[in-house]
């Protein structure tokens, strides 16, 4: 799935920057220790079965990782948020989808 497929374009030339919701802590969240070679989309595939949901894990851990890097640092604890329907609904509301 193309991660930009739901983003509206202006005159077919420009892609609007998506707005991401805050992702609150939940008692249902999973915590994992990163390993060599871990990337957001690989973790999204492993935990959610959908690589396009990489942004959920990235935003939940923005204070711990460099969002400009392809790979996650090895050996850090990251949060894998659950409650995807609420998070995706918030995303859709923020982006008028």
DRENBA-855292 format. One record per residue: z, y, x of N, C-alpha, C, O, CB in turn; residue in three letters. Coordinates in steps of 0.2 Angstrom, whole numbers, plus 5000, padded with zeros to 4 digits. Each point is the difference from the previous one (the first is absolute). Glycine has a CB too. Example, Ala and Ser with C-alpha at 12.3 -4.5 7.8 and 13.67 -1.06 7.14 Angstrom:
2
503949725066500050064996500050065004500349995005500349954986ala;499050115007500150065004500350054996500150065003498949915003ser;
# end
This chain:
97
500049945004500050064996500050065004500450015005500249934986unk;499050115008499950065004500650044998500150024994498649985007unk;501750035004500650044998499850064997500550044997500149915012unk;498850084991499850064998499649994993499850054997500250005015unk;500049894985499649994994500350044994499650014996500149885009unk;500950124995500350034994500150085001500250034995500349865002unk;499350145009500150075001499450034998499449995001501349995009unk;499450084986499550044997499650045006500450025004500249984985unk;498850015010499650045005499850064997499950004994499749905012unk;500350154998499750064998499350015002499850005006501350054995unk;498449954994499350005001499749955004499550005003500650124996unk;500349825001499849945004500050015007499849965004499550014987unk;501050085012500050025007500749995004500049985005499050094992unk;501549954999500650005003500549964997500049994994499850125009unk;500749865001500549954997500650045000500250035005499249874999unk;501050104990500650034999500549965004500049945000499750114989unk;500849995014500549975004500549974995500350034996499650045014unk;500249864990500549974995500750035001500250015006499149894993unk;501150114996500750015000500449944999499949964996499950165000unk;500749875009500449944999500750014997500350055002499049905008unk;500950014986500750014997500649985005499949965005499650024984unk;501050055010500649985004500249934997499949984995500550145007unk;499849845003500249934998500749995001500349995006498649974998unk;501550044991500749995000500249935003499749954999500450144991unk;500549915013500349945001500249964994500150024995500450035016unk;499549884990500149964995500449945002499949985006499150064988unk;501449935002500449945003499549945000500249955003500850094992unk;498449975002499549945000499550005007499749965001500350054986unk;500150055017499650015005500149945005500549975001499550154998unk;499549865005500049955005500050045007499750055001499749864992unk;501050065012500050035007499749955004500249945000500850144998unk;498649945007499749965005500050035007500050065000499249894991unk;500850015014500050025007499249995002499749954999501650025003unk;498450095001499349995002499949965006500549995004499450124991unk;499649865005499849965006499350035003499750044997500849864997unk;499450085012499450025003499449994996499949954997500650025014unk;499150094988499449994996500050024993499550004997500249925011unk;500950094990500150024993499750074998500050055004501149884996unk;498650074994499650064998500250014992500249954997498950045012unk;500950074989500250014993499549964995500349974995500150145008unk;499049894998499649964995500149925001499949974995499250125006unk;501149895005500149935000500749984997500049954996499450055015unk;501150044989500649994997499950014992500349964996500350085014unk;499050014988499850004993499749944997500149984995499850145007unk;499749855002499649944998500549945000500049964995499050085010unk;501549965000500549955000500550004994500149954997499850055015unk;500350064987500650014995499750014993500349994995500450055014unk;498750004990499850024994499349964998499850004994500750115007unk;499249865003499449974999499450054999499549984997501149934998unk;499550155008499550054999500050055006500550045000499649954987unk;499450015017500050045006500050084998500250045004499349875002unk;500250104988500050074998500650044999500150064999498849914996unk;501749995004500650034999500450015006500650015000499449934990unk;499750075016500350015006500450075000500550005004498549945002unk;500850104990500350075000500750004997500450045002498550014997unk;501349904997500649994998500549995006500550035000499149924988unk;500250005016500549985005500050065005500550015003499249864996unk;499750165003500050065004500450054998500450035004498549944999unk;501150054991500450064997500749985000500450045001498750004992unk;501149905006500749984999500350005007500650005001499249934989unk;499850075016500349995006499750065005500050005006500149884993unk;499750184998499750055003500550035006499850035005499550004985unk;501349975008500550025005500149965006500450025005500250044986unk;499249885009500149955005499449995005500049975005500849974988unk;498650075004499449985004499550065000500150054997500049844999unk;499450115009499550055001499449984995499749955001500650075011unk;499650024983499549984995499350015002499549984997501350064995unk;499149995014499450005003499849945005499450005002500750134997unk;500349835001499949945005499849944995500249994995500650055014unk;498749924994499849944996500549955000500149964995498750075008unk;501649965003500549955000500750024999500150065003499149885005unk;501250024990500750024999500449985006499849955004500150034984unk;500650065014500449985006500349934999500249994994500050135009unk;499849845002500349945000500850004999500350045004498749915003unk;501350014989500749995000500450064996500650005001499349955010unk;499850084985500450054995500049974993499649964998500050145009unk;501049924990500149984993499650054995500150065001501049895002unk;498550024993499650044995500249984993500249944999498950085009unk;500850024987500149994993499449984997499550045000501550045000unk;499049874996499449984996500250014993500449964997499249955011unk;500250154989500250014993499749954995499549985000500750145003unk;500249864992499849974994500050044994500150065001500449835004unk;499350094989500050044995499350045000500050064999501249955000unk;498349955002499350035002499750044994499750055000500149865007unk;500450074986499750034995500250074999499750044998500349854996unk;500750125007500350075000499750045005499850064999501249904996unk;498950025011499750045006499350014998499850065001501049895007unk;498850014990499350014999499950054994499650045000500149845004unk;500750114991500050054994500250075003499650054997500749864995unk;500150105012500250065003499450035004499850064999501449915001unk;498549995004499450025003499450024996499750055001500649875008unk;499650044986499550024995500150064996499650044999500249845000unk;500950144999500250064997499950065005499750054998501149894995unk;499450055013499950065005499250015001499950065002501249915003unk;498549984995499350015001499650004994499350005001500949955010unk;500150064983499650014994499549944999499450014998500750115002unk;500149825001499649944999500249974994499749944998500250045014unk;
# end
